[in-house]
């Protein structure tokens, strides 16, 4: 799952909780690859003009630290614009994702710990995860082979995709992105933001905002009703208007569907982003304490930490090979 800044905002305010639950608190799925990747955009040449960034949004808080909604909306719109370019650049990166889950007992003690480590690739514009280790031990040869076979099926399916099927798939993806944008922009109206100061995070100077649900707000987006059930703190890079860190807590029960899932009060999420190659913001770490019930049958009381490392930019000549072989360019 690619966590662009747009999806980070949307997922952090509730959807991530459900995705984690429905996947058994492990955010990994697919495997790696046995074939050359489709050509990716060539890196800019030395003669390419550097993009001109607009000046940062100027924030004018009142004496209590409250920031007007129109300034927050302008900041979110700027972040959304940047996210489009950020998303395109993310398609040129591979990385390793490790998910560690601690299942808790009624007394809060850890009952069970498990980890899953995956190599995440971009194939035909999709995030594809190849499971490479469980409990920090490499997969046995048989399981690794199955991972490769899964990815080969994806490659074969995309190779055989008709122009009409491809068009419909891309239209659906764009529709989903448009919904994400609507959700993000509604955040500005759903919360009262208070500027509480500034803080250095990983060498970056950031603004720090507290966000509290706005009393009486009527949501417009179908998923925005969850916004009244959470509050949190947000760190935004002063120079680039980028989300650096989110700390979100459920302050009431969040229900999804009729009986699909309920996220209980106290569920807590921290998400941190990092600047990579001085050109892109990518996820660094997600910490989640989840207290929830799915479909009224399965309860979860878990601590989950998801970390990202080894970001590498590939080029058109990159080839991803079968397990046991070497990646080469």
N, C-alpha and C positions, 0 to 999 in steps of 0.2 A: 504494500500500500504506500503510495507516494504521499508524503505529508508536505504539500506545498503550503505557503502561508495561508491561502484561502481555506484549504482543508483543515489546517491547524486551527484556525479560528472557529470553524464550524464544528469540527470534531471535539475541540476542547470544551465547548459549551454543551456537551451531552452526547453527541453521536459516537464519539470515541468509546465511551463507556459501553454502549450496546455492542459495538463491533468487537470489543475485547471479550465481552461475555459470550456472544454467540459463536466465537471462534475458540471457546474454551480458555480464554485469557492468554492465547498465543496468537500473535499477529502475523504468523508466517503461513504461507500456503504452497506456492508453486516452487519449482525446481530451477535448475540451470540449463545450460544449453549445449547443443552438439553441433551448432552450425554458425556460419558467419552471420554477424549482425547486419541488418540493413544499414545502408550508408547514413551516417549522421552528418550534420552540417560541419563543414570544415572550420577550424578555428580561424579567427580574423587574422589577416596578415599584418605585418608591421606598418603597412601604409594605410590600413583601414582607419578612418577617423574614429576617435573615441566618442562614445555616446555622451551627449551633454545632459547632465542631470539637473532637474529643476531645483531651486533652492528649497531647503526643508520647510515644512509647514511651521508658521509662527504661532505658538500657543500663548494665549493671554488668559491666565487664570485669575479669578477674583481673590479677595483677601482670604477666603476659606480654602482656596485651592481648587474650586470648582471650575471646570472647563466647559465653555458653551458647546452645545450639541453640534452646531454648524462647524466648529473647528475640528471636533472629533470626526464628523462625517467627511470633511476635507482630507483628514489624515487617513481615514479608511479608504477613501477613493484613491488616494495616492498609492497606498499599499496595494490595492487591488490592481492598479495599472502595472506596478512593478512586478506583481505576482505572475502576470502573463509572461513576461520575459524570463523571470526566475524559473517558471515551469518549463519553458523551452530549453533552457540551459541544463536543467536537471536531467533531461533525457540523454545527456552526454556523459552521465556519471554512473559508475557501479559502486557498490559499497557492501559492507558486511553488517548484518543486523543480528543482535543477540537479545533474546527475551528470557528473562528470569522470573519465574512465578513462585511465590510462596503461598501455599494454601494454609489458612489460619483456622484454628479450632475455636470453640466457643469462649475459651479463656484468653484468646489472643495469641496463644503460642503457635509456632509454626508446626504444622502436621506433615507437610510434604513440600519438597522443593524440586523444581524441574527447570531445565533450560533448553532452549532451541536456538541454534545459530544457523543463519542462512546467508548465502551470497545472493545479492539482489542485482539483477541485470535489466537492461532495457532492450526489449525485442519487439520490433514492429510498433514502437511507441507505447508499449505496455511494460509495467513493472512485473518482473518474473523472478520468483524466489526459489532458489535451489537450497534445500536443507542440506547442511554439511556436517552438523554435529548435534547430538543430543546429550544433555548433561555434561557438556564440554568434552565429549569423546567423539572422534570421527565416526561417521556412519559405516556400518559393515558394507562390504562390497556389493552385496545383493540389494540393500536398501539404496545405496548410491546409484546403482544401475536403474532402479525404478524411478528415481528422481530425474535422471537423464531421459528416460523414456517418456515421462510426462511432458518434458519440455519439447521433445521432438514432435509430439503430437500437436502441441501448440504451433510450432513452426510449420508443420505440414498443413494445419488448418488455415493459417494465415497465407501460406503460399497458394492455397487453392481458393482463397476468398474471391468472390466475384466483385466487380466494380460496384454493383448495386448494394451488395452486402456491406462492403467497405464504406460506401457513402452513408448508409443507415447507421452503421456503428459510430462513425465520426459525428454524425448529427446528434446522436444520443449523448455522446461525450460532451459536445458543446452545450447541449441543453442542461446537462448536469452542472457544468461550469457556470452557466448563467444562473442556475438556482443557488449555487454557492455564493455568487456575488450578491444576490438579493439578500441572502441571510446575513452576510458580513456587514452590509450597509445598514441593516436593521439594528445591528448591535449599537450603533450610535444613538438611536432613538430609544432603545430599551433600557439603557443604563444611565445613571448619573456618574460621570467620571470626575475624580478629584486628583489633581496633581499633588503628590506627596513629597516629591523631591527628585533627586537624580542619583545614579549609582553606576559604578564601573563594573561591567560584566565582561570577563575575558578580554580585557583591554579596550572595551568599547564604552563610550559614555552614553548612558541611557536616561530617558525620562521614566519615572515610575508613577503609575496611575492606580488608584483603587477604583473598582467598578462595583456599584450597588444597583440592584434592580430599581427602575423608576416606578414609583407608585402610580397605579392607575393606567399604566401603558397597555394599549390594546394591540397585540401582535398582528402583523399583516401576513408574514410568511407562515406557512402551515407548521413549520418546526420551531418557530420563534417563541412559542408559548413556553418552551423549556427555559428561556432566558430569565423568567421571573423566579426560577428555582435555584439559581446559582449566583455566587458573587466571587470576586477575586481581585488579583493584582496583575498588572500588565507592565512589562518593561519594553520600551520602544527606543531603538537606536536613534540618537539625535541627528546624526549626519545623514542617515539614509532612510529614515521613516520605515524601518523594518522591525517586525516583531522579533524580539530576542528571547523573551521568556514569558510564560503564562503560569499562573498559580490559581487554579479554579477549584471551588468547593461547592458541593450541593448543599443548599440550606433547607431543602424540603424534598419530599419524594417526587421523582420524575418518572412518569409513566409513558410507555411507548405502545401504541396499539391498544387493543382491548385487554389482552392478557399476555402480550408478548414479553414485556420486560418492565421491571420497576427498579429504579436506581434509588437507593435509600439516602436519607440525609447523612452527611458526613463523608460521602464518597469524594475523593480528593485527587486532583490531577496536577502535576507539574510538568511542563514541557519546555525544553531549552533548544534554541537554534544556534547554529555556528556559521561563521563566514568561511567559505572555502575558496581557495585560489584567488582571493580578492575579487570575485565576480558573482558569487551566488551564496544564498542562505539555505542551509540544509539542516534537517533534524540532527540533534546531538544526543538528547536523552529524554525519555518519557518515564515519569514515575507515577504510578497509579495505585491508590488504595480504593478497592471497590467493595461495596456492600450492596448486594442486589439479589433479585430473584428473577429467573427467566421462565416464562410460561407457567408460573405458579408451581413448578415442580422442582426446579434446580436452583439452589441457593449458592451464592458466591460470597466469600469473605476472603479476599486475596490481596496480597501486595505484589505488584508487577513492576519490573524495571525493564525498559527497552532502550538499548544503547546502539549507536551507529558509529562505525569507524571505517578506516581504510577507503575513504572516498577517492576514486580514481577516474580521471577523465579519459574516455576512449575516443578513438578516431574512426574514420570510415574503414580503415584497414584492420581494425581489431577483429580477432577471431576468438570465440569462446569454444572450448573443446570439451570432450568427454572427461568425466572424472578420472583422475590419474594421469591425464595428459597435461601439458603446460599451456597456459594462456600465452599467446604471442601476438605481436603486431607486425 
